Amino acid sequence: MSQVNLQNLVRDKVKSLKAYHVDTIDAAIKMHANENPYPPSNELIGQFKEIFGSLELNRYPDPDCRNLKQALSGRIGVPAENLIVGNGSDELILLILQVFCDASETVAFPDPTFAMYSIISRGMGIRPLPLPLDDRWEFKADALLQEASQNRARVLFISYPNNPTGNCFNAGEVRALIENFEGIVVLDEAYHDFAGKTFAGDLDRHNNLVVLRSLSKIGLAGLRVGFGAAHPEIIAELNKVRLPYNSNTVSQTFAEKLMRNFGPVQTQISMIRQERDRLYQALLKMEAVHVFPSDSNFILFRVKRDSSEIFQNLAKHGILIRDLGTHPRLKNCLRVTVGTEMENNRFLEQLANATQG
């Protein structure tokens, strides 16, 4: 039996990383992962049951996701040849970096933002360049472009709405980035459905623009379906490094049915937006809480006490949210996903108790 020193074989860039941690606390109320709190509609489940028996699960899935792309095209108004499907949008972030960045090159993004931009970059030996947002979680395009240019950034990621701050950046500043950045601009619109704002209409005018979307936030987190829209030349390059059969048959089929029967999902989105506004107004009234406006299905807030204490207090009472206090810009900040009316009421009641104790 051989005993190899595995650490001598691990890349130095990987040694310095830590595995992405997902809270696995057993909680009755899960408000930490920005999921849709409502299950798929009975109508959608019924349609899937009807066809499940006819799925050829002994065969590989459609490598090009043709039916799903047609459904997505009809839903968002982008030609199917301008689309690529991923195993979640995380895979598409990886593909973009594989195509457009060599090791030691630079990728830029506002900070704080979605952690996977940095995590995936560092795992590939690409240098992440976080560019600080101001105290209102906004940026000035001129300053961001200057920093990106000076550091020769190849790709610029913009989360719109931004996770974890929840806001859509000023549209004029975002458009200035799209029009002036001399690299690939990725608009990550994972939370688009809760904001109603998009730059997908700019795709025809900018061949360096990629718009990412996800079905995880609107009800299919368990199936891991993300998609990107871009100029056909970008799609062709991404397909060169995309692994074959990256989207399984069940995910493709269920996602297609959801896209073609979007009415029940749209109703759920409206309910979430309504509850988000109610939750925000309730948090505004809490003296021990500073809440930030949100265009998403979650809300960021700062507490006067140690955020980890508040997190643990809520978890002890069966409510799981996200503690972001370890980020230098997010001291004592927490993020809560908008839940059902009952879940939101439970959260507000316990948060009031925790912050007053």
C-alpha positions in Angstrom: 0.0 0.0 0.0 1.5 3.3 -1.1 1.4 6.5 1.1 1.8 9.6 -1.1 2.1 13.1 0.4 -1.0 14.4 -1.2 -0.3 18.0 -0.1 2.8 18.0 -2.3 0.5 17.4 -5.3 -2.2 19.9 -4.5 -1.9 23.2 -6.4 -0.7 26.1 -4.1 -3.7 28.2 -5.2 -6.0 25.5 -3.9 -4.2 25.0 -0.6 -5.0 28.6 0.3 -8.7 28.1 -0.2 -11.4 27.0 2.2 -14.4 24.9 1.1 -17.6 26.8 0.6 -19.7 26.3 3.8 -23.4 25.9 3.7 -25.2 25.9 7.0 -26.8 22.5 7.7 -28.6 23.4 10.9 -31.9 21.5 11.2 -34.3 24.4 11.3 -38.1 24.3 10.9 -38.0 27.7 9.1 -35.3 28.1 6.4 -34.7 31.7 5.5 -31.0 31.6 4.6 -30.6 30.4 1.0 -32.8 32.8 -1.0 -35.1 30.0 -2.1 -38.8 30.3 -3.1 -40.7 29.3 0.1 -43.6 27.9 -1.9 -43.4 24.4 -3.6 -44.1 24.0 -7.4 -47.8 24.2 -8.2 -50.0 21.1 -8.2 -50.6 21.8 -11.9 -46.9 21.6 -12.7 -46.4 18.5 -10.5 -49.3 16.9 -12.3 -47.9 17.6 -15.7 -44.6 16.2 -14.7 -46.1 13.0 -13.3 -47.9 12.4 -16.6 -44.7 12.4 -18.6 -42.2 11.1 -16.0 -42.8 7.4 -17.0 -42.0 8.2 -20.6 -38.6 9.8 -19.9 -35.8 7.6 -21.2 -33.7 7.8 -18.1 -31.5 5.0 -19.4 -30.4 7.4 -22.1 -28.2 10.4 -21.9 -30.0 13.7 -21.8 -30.3 16.1 -24.8 -26.7 17.6 -24.9 -28.0 20.8 -26.4 -31.2 21.3 -24.2 -33.1 22.1 -27.3 -36.7 22.0 -25.9 -35.7 23.9 -22.8 -33.9 26.6 -24.9 -37.0 27.0 -27.0 -39.1 27.4 -23.9 -36.6 29.9 -22.4 -36.5 31.8 -25.7 -40.3 32.2 -25.8 -40.3 33.4 -22.2 -37.5 36.0 -22.3 -37.5 37.0 -25.9 -33.9 35.9 -26.8 -33.2 33.6 -29.8 -32.4 30.0 -28.8 -29.0 30.2 -30.5 -28.1 33.0 -28.0 -28.7 30.7 -25.0 -26.6 28.3 -23.0 -27.9 26.1 -20.2 -25.8 25.3 -17.1 -25.9 23.1 -14.0 -26.9 26.2 -12.1 -25.5 29.6 -13.0 -22.3 28.8 -11.0 -21.3 26.5 -13.8 -21.7 29.3 -16.3 -19.5 31.6 -14.2 -16.8 28.8 -14.4 -17.2 28.5 -18.1 -16.9 32.2 -18.7 -13.6 32.3 -16.7 -12.3 29.3 -18.5 -12.8 30.9 -21.8 -11.8 34.5 -21.2 -9.2 34.4 -18.4 -5.8 32.7 -18.2 -4.2 32.0 -14.8 -2.8 35.1 -13.1 -5.1 37.4 -15.1 -7.8 39.6 -13.4 -11.5 39.5 -12.9 -13.3 42.5 -11.3 -16.5 42.9 -9.4 -18.1 45.3 -6.9 -17.7 44.4 -3.3 -19.6 43.1 -1.3 -21.2 40.8 -3.8 -21.8 37.1 -4.7 -19.0 35.1 -3.2 -18.6 32.6 -6.1 -17.1 35.2 -8.4 -14.0 35.3 -6.1 -14.1 31.6 -5.0 -14.2 30.3 -8.6 -11.5 32.8 -9.8 -9.1 31.9 -7.0 -9.6 28.2 -7.6 -8.5 28.7 -11.2 -5.5 30.9 -10.2 -7.2 34.0 -11.5 -6.8 37.2 -9.5 -10.0 38.6 -8.1 -10.3 42.4 -7.9 -13.0 43.5 -5.5 -14.0 47.1 -6.0 -15.7 48.6 -2.9 -19.2 49.9 -3.1 -20.1 53.1 -1.2 -22.2 53.2 2.0 -25.4 53.2 -0.1 -24.2 50.0 -1.9 -23.7 51.9 -5.2 -20.7 52.6 -7.5 -19.5 55.2 -9.9 -18.8 53.7 -13.3 -15.9 56.0 -14.1 -14.0 55.0 -11.0 -14.8 51.3 -11.4 -13.7 51.4 -15.0 -10.5 53.1 -14.2 -9.6 50.5 -11.5 -10.5 47.7 -13.9 -8.5 49.2 -16.7 -5.4 49.8 -14.5 -5.5 46.2 -13.4 -6.2 44.9 -16.9 -9.4 43.1 -15.8 -10.6 40.7 -18.5 -14.1 40.0 -17.1 -16.4 42.3 -15.0 -19.2 40.7 -13.0 -22.2 42.7 -11.9 -24.8 41.1 -9.7 -28.1 42.9 -10.6 -29.9 42.9 -8.1 -26.8 42.5 -6.0 -26.4 39.7 -3.5 -26.1 40.2 -0.5 -27.0 43.9 -0.5 -30.3 43.3 -2.3 -30.4 46.5 -4.4 -30.3 47.1 -8.2 -27.4 49.4 -8.9 -28.1 52.7 -10.7 -29.1 51.7 -14.2 -27.2 54.6 -15.8 -23.9 53.6 -14.1 -24.4 49.9 -15.1 -25.1 50.9 -18.7 -21.9 53.0 -18.7 -20.0 49.9 -17.7 -21.5 47.9 -20.5 -20.7 50.6 -23.1 -17.2 51.3 -22.0 -15.6 48.2 -20.5 -13.2 46.6 -23.0 -13.7 43.1 -21.8 -16.6 40.7 -21.0 -19.4 42.2 -18.9 -21.5 39.6 -17.1 -24.8 40.9 -15.7 -25.8 38.2 -13.2 -29.6 38.6 -13.0 -30.3 35.6 -10.7 -32.9 37.8 -8.8 -34.4 39.5 -11.9 -37.9 38.2 -11.3 -38.2 40.0 -8.0 -36.9 43.3 -9.4 -38.5 43.5 -12.9 -35.3 45.1 -14.2 -33.0 43.7 -16.8 -30.3 44.5 -19.4 -31.3 41.6 -21.7 -32.6 44.2 -24.1 -29.0 45.4 -24.6 -27.7 42.1 -25.9 -28.2 43.1 -29.5 -26.1 46.2 -29.2 -23.1 44.8 -27.2 -21.3 41.6 -28.3 -19.3 41.5 -25.0 -22.4 41.3 -22.8 -23.5 38.1 -21.0 -26.8 38.0 -19.0 -27.1 35.2 -16.5 -30.4 33.9 -15.0 -31.3 31.1 -12.6 -34.4 29.1 -11.8 -33.2 28.4 -8.3 -34.7 31.5 -6.8 -38.1 31.0 -8.3 -38.7 27.5 -7.3 -36.3 24.9 -8.8 -33.3 25.2 -6.5 -33.2 21.4 -6.2 -32.8 20.9 -9.9 -29.9 23.3 -10.5 -30.8 25.0 -13.7 -29.2 28.2 -14.8 -28.9 29.8 -18.2 -27.0 32.5 -20.0 -27.8 34.8 -22.9 -25.1 36.3 -25.1 -23.9 36.9 -28.7 -23.7 33.6 -30.6 -19.9 33.9 -30.8 -19.7 34.0 -27.0 -22.1 31.0 -26.8 -20.0 29.1 -29.3 -16.8 29.6 -27.2 -18.5 28.6 -24.0 -19.8 25.4 -25.6 -16.2 24.5 -26.4 -15.4 24.0 -22.6 -18.9 23.0 -21.4 -18.9 19.3 -20.4 -21.3 17.1 -22.4 -24.7 16.3 -20.9 -24.2 18.9 -18.2 -28.0 19.3 -17.7 -29.9 16.1 -16.8 -33.1 14.9 -18.3 -35.3 15.5 -15.2 -34.0 19.1 -14.8 -34.5 19.9 -18.5 -38.0 18.5 -18.6 -39.2 20.1 -15.4 -37.7 23.4 -16.2 -39.2 23.4 -19.7 -42.7 22.7 -18.2 -42.2 25.6 -15.7 -41.2 28.0 -18.4 -44.2 27.1 -20.5 -46.6 27.3 -17.6 -45.3 30.3 -15.8 -48.6 31.7 -14.4 -48.4 29.9 -11.0 -44.8 30.9 -10.5 -45.6 34.5 -11.3 -48.3 34.4 -8.7 -45.7 33.2 -6.1 -43.3 35.9 -7.2 -46.0 38.6 -6.6 -46.7 37.1 -3.1 -43.0 37.2 -2.3 -42.6 40.8 -3.4 -45.6 41.8 -1.4 -44.2 40.0 1.7 -40.8 41.6 1.1 -42.3 45.0 1.3 -44.2 44.2 4.4 -41.1 42.7 6.0 -39.0 45.7 5.1 -41.6 48.1 6.7 -41.6 46.0 9.9 -37.8 46.0 10.1 -37.8 49.8 9.6 -39.8 50.2 12.8 -37.2 48.2 14.9 -34.9 50.6 16.8 -32.1 48.0 17.1 -32.1 47.3 13.4 -30.8 49.2 10.4 -32.5 47.7 7.3 -31.4 48.3 3.6 -33.9 48.6 0.7 -34.2 45.5 -1.4 -35.2 44.6 -5.0 -34.7 40.9 -4.4 -36.3 38.0 -2.5 -34.1 38.8 0.6 -33.3 41.7 2.9 -30.0 42.8 4.4 -30.0 44.4 7.8 -27.5 45.4 10.5 -28.0 44.9 14.2 -26.4 46.8 17.1 -25.4 43.6 18.8 -23.0 41.0 17.6 -24.6 39.4 14.5 -23.5 35.9 15.5 -25.5 36.2 18.7 -28.6 37.1 16.8 -28.0 34.3 14.4 -27.6 31.7 17.2 -30.7 33.0 19.0 -32.8 32.6 15.9 -31.4 29.2 15.1 -32.1 28.0 18.7 -35.8 28.9 18.0 -35.8 27.0 14.7 -35.2 30.0 12.3 -32.2 29.8 10.0 -31.0 33.0 8.4 -27.5 34.1 7.1 -24.9 35.7 9.2 -22.6 37.9 7.1 -20.8 39.6 9.9 -17.4 38.2 9.0 -17.2 40.3 5.8 -15.3 43.5 6.6 -18.0 45.7 5.0 -20.8 43.8 6.6 -20.0 43.9 10.3 -23.1 42.8 12.3 -25.1 42.3 9.2 -27.5 39.4 8.5 -29.5 38.5 5.5 -33.0 37.0 5.6 -34.9 35.4 2.8 -38.5 36.4 2.3 -40.7 33.5 3.5 -44.3 32.8 3.8 -46.5 35.2 5.8 -46.3 32.8 8.8 -42.5 32.4 8.5 -42.0 36.1 8.3 -44.2 36.7 11.3 -42.2 34.1 13.3 -39.0 35.7 12.2 -40.0 39.2 13.1 -41.3 38.1 16.5 -38.1 36.3 17.4 -35.8 39.0 16.0 -37.5 41.6 18.2 -37.0 39.3 21.2 -33.3 38.7 20.3 -32.4 42.3 19.7 -34.0 43.5 22.9 -32.6 40.9 25.1 
